[in-house]
């Protein structure tokens, strides 16, 4: 399964958790994994999820949250 950014940039990860997820996802047959897909409108703001997974017309967005402090979640 190819792993790429939607804008074609060289791949990099914000954390080892994200990198491990991407590496383990390579073996998921039939799924396409996109790193940092196009922004999603969320009210008057946008969100850029860590991953978009696609299979058979289904799209699933995934945000990896590695810290649970209120400040971190507010920033995310």
C-alpha positions, -999 to 999 in steps of 0.1 A, spaced: 0 0 0 15 33 -10 20 60 17 22 96 5 11 131 13 -17 145 -8 6 173 -20 34 149 -30 60 161 -4 85 138 11 71 118 40 78 128 77 60 121 109 51 141 140 57 112 163 69 76 165 33 66 171 22 80 137 52 64 120 45 30 136 8 32 125 18 40 89 44 11 89 19 -14 103 -8 -2 79 13 -11 49 1 -47 53 -36 -39 52 -46 -52 18 -68 -30 -3 -64 1 18 -48 33 6 -32 54 33 -27 92 27 -6 112 52 -19 146 61 -47 148 35 -64 181 24 -79 202 52 -114 194 63 -138 223 71 -149 222 108 -173 251 113 -153 283 108 -119 264 112 -102 236 94 -86 203 106 -58 185 89 -60 149 101 -29 128 103 -42 101 79 -69 94 54 -77 57 48 -96 47 16 -111 14 5 -139 7 -19 -153 42 -18 -151 44 20 -130 73 35 -119 72 72 -100 102 87 -77 95 116 -60 119 141 -33 104 164 -34 121 198 -3 111 218 -8 134 248 -39 139 269 -32 173 286 -59 199 281 -34 222 265 -23 196 239 -59 188 230 -68 225 228 -38 230 204 -49 200 183 
